Amino acid sequence: MTPENDETNTPDRVLAPSPTEGPLSEEVSSVEVPRRARVQDLADDTETASEKLERKKDYLDGFLKEKPAGVAGNEPGGDLYESVITALKEIYDPEIPVNIYDLGLIYGVEIDDNSRAVVTMTLTTPHCPVAESMPGEVELRVGAVPGVGDAEVNLIWDPPWDPQKMSDEAKLELGML
């Protein structure tokens, strides 16, 4: 017998038992069918299906309308800040049918106590056809928001934009989800 065909246990090789021998295998003649799960009506449940439907309201309805307590207007969640975000969502990229906020081009919005808004943004590429006009449009739109005294746009390229910065709504619109 050659060493390649040697079927013994050695320190560097352990032979496993055959799957058909020993307690690892057993013949099964039948399997018990599991009991079916059943939903039973409660005896005291007299509410009809239409009443149940009327009772179920959007549980987020009140939550979404509620404003955070103690938030200044120039902080995220405040009226002025949200108005600036709404204005940014009205500006669309000319090549992609998604607004620049959901596209992930806006990296930051800061509003100081003097109502001066500073928007930090990027573009999809430095060679974008609107590289010269888009920052000006953003500045005009943000400056036109009632309550904003002055607007400034900082165009940056680091970190570079990538599709992962888009919101789920934008990805859905572009068929990426």
C-alpha positions in Angstrom: 0.0 0.0 0.0 1.4 3.4 -1.0 1.4 6.3 1.5 -1.3 8.1 -0.6 -3.7 5.3 -0.1 -3.1 4.7 3.6 -6.4 5.0 5.4 -5.2 5.5 9.0 -5.4 8.3 11.4 -2.2 10.4 11.7 -1.4 13.6 13.6 -2.0 15.7 10.5 -5.0 13.7 9.2 -8.1 12.4 11.0 -10.5 10.2 9.1 -14.2 10.9 9.6 -16.7 8.0 9.9 -18.8 7.2 6.9 -22.2 8.9 6.9 -24.0 5.6 6.5 -22.5 3.9 9.6 -22.9 4.5 13.2 -25.5 6.6 15.1 -25.4 9.4 12.6 -27.9 7.8 10.3 -31.3 6.4 11.0 -34.1 5.4 8.8 -37.4 7.3 9.1 -40.6 5.7 8.0 -42.9 8.7 8.5 -42.9 12.3 9.8 -45.7 13.7 11.9 -47.4 16.6 10.2 -47.2 19.8 12.3 -50.4 21.3 13.6 -51.6 24.3 11.6 -51.6 27.7 13.2 -55.1 29.1 13.5 -56.3 32.6 14.2 -59.4 32.5 16.3 -61.8 35.4 17.0 -62.0 36.5 20.6 -65.4 36.1 22.2 -65.4 39.8 23.3 -64.3 41.2 20.0 -67.5 42.7 18.6 -65.8 45.3 16.3 -66.5 44.9 12.6 -63.8 45.0 9.9 -64.9 48.4 8.8 -64.7 49.8 12.3 -61.2 48.4 12.7 -60.2 50.1 9.4 -61.6 53.4 10.6 -59.8 53.1 13.9 -56.4 52.6 12.3 -54.9 56.0 11.5 -51.5 56.8 10.4 -49.5 56.5 13.6 -46.9 59.0 12.3 -49.5 61.7 11.5 -49.2 63.5 14.8 -45.5 62.8 15.1 -44.7 64.4 11.7 -46.8 67.5 12.5 -45.1 68.0 15.9 -42.2 70.5 15.9 -39.3 69.8 18.3 -39.5 71.7 21.5 -37.0 74.4 22.2 -35.5 74.5 18.7 -34.5 78.0 17.4 -35.6 78.9 13.9 -32.1 78.7 12.6 -31.4 75.2 13.9 -32.3 71.9 12.1 -36.1 71.5 12.7 -36.6 75.2 13.1 -38.9 77.2 10.8 -36.2 79.2 9.1 -33.9 76.2 8.6 -36.7 74.1 7.1 -37.7 77.0 4.8 -34.1 77.0 3.5 -34.2 73.3 2.9 -37.6 73.6 1.1 -36.0 76.3 -1.2 -33.1 74.0 -1.9 -35.5 71.2 -2.8 -36.9 73.4 -5.5 -33.6 73.6 -7.4 -33.2 70.7 -9.9 -30.1 69.4 -11.6 -30.6 70.1 -15.3 -29.2 66.6 -16.3 -30.8 64.5 -13.6 -34.5 64.9 -12.8 -33.9 65.1 -9.0 -33.5 68.2 -6.7 -30.0 69.1 -5.5 -30.9 68.4 -1.9 -32.1 64.8 -2.5 -29.2 64.3 -5.0 -26.8 64.8 -2.0 -25.1 67.9 -3.4 -25.8 69.9 -0.2 -23.3 69.0 2.4 -24.4 71.5 5.0 -26.7 74.4 5.9 -25.8 76.8 8.7 -27.8 79.8 9.8 -26.3 82.1 12.4 -28.1 84.3 14.9 -27.9 87.2 12.4 -30.0 85.2 9.9 -27.0 84.7 7.6 -27.2 81.4 5.8 -24.1 79.5 4.6 -24.7 76.6 2.3 -21.8 74.1 1.7 -22.3 72.2 -1.5 -20.6 70.3 -4.3 -21.5 69.2 -7.8 -21.6 65.8 -9.4 -18.3 66.6 -11.2 -16.1 69.7 -11.6 -16.8 69.6 -15.3 -20.5 69.9 -14.7 -22.1 72.2 -17.3 -23.7 74.3 -14.5 -20.6 74.6 -12.4 -20.6 78.3 -12.9 -24.3 79.0 -12.6 -25.6 76.5 -10.0 -23.9 78.2 -6.9 -25.3 81.5 -8.0 -28.8 80.1 -8.3 -28.5 78.5 -4.8 -27.4 81.8 -3.3 -30.3 83.6 -4.9 -32.9 81.1 -3.9 -31.7 80.8 -0.3 -31.3 84.6 0.0 -35.0 85.0 -1.2 -36.3 82.9 1.8 -38.2 85.2 4.1 -36.1 85.6 7.3 -32.7 85.1 5.6 -30.7 88.3 5.7 -27.7 87.2 3.6 -26.8 84.0 1.8 -23.4 82.6 0.9 -22.5 79.4 -1.0 -19.3 77.5 -0.5 -18.5 75.2 -3.4 -16.2 72.3 -2.3 -14.9 69.2 -4.0 -13.6 67.3 -1.1 -15.2 64.9 -0.2 -16.2 64.2 -3.8 -19.8 63.5 -4.6 -20.8 59.9 -5.2 -24.3 58.2 -5.8 -24.3 56.9 -2.2 -25.0 60.4 -1.0 -28.4 60.5 -2.7 -31.6 60.1 -0.6 -33.7 56.9 -1.0 -36.3 59.0 -2.8 -33.7 60.1 -5.4 -32.4 56.6 -5.8 -36.0 55.3 -6.3 -36.7 58.1 -8.9 -33.6 57.1 -10.8 -34.3 53.4 -10.6 -31.4 52.6 -8.4 -33.4 50.9 -5.7 
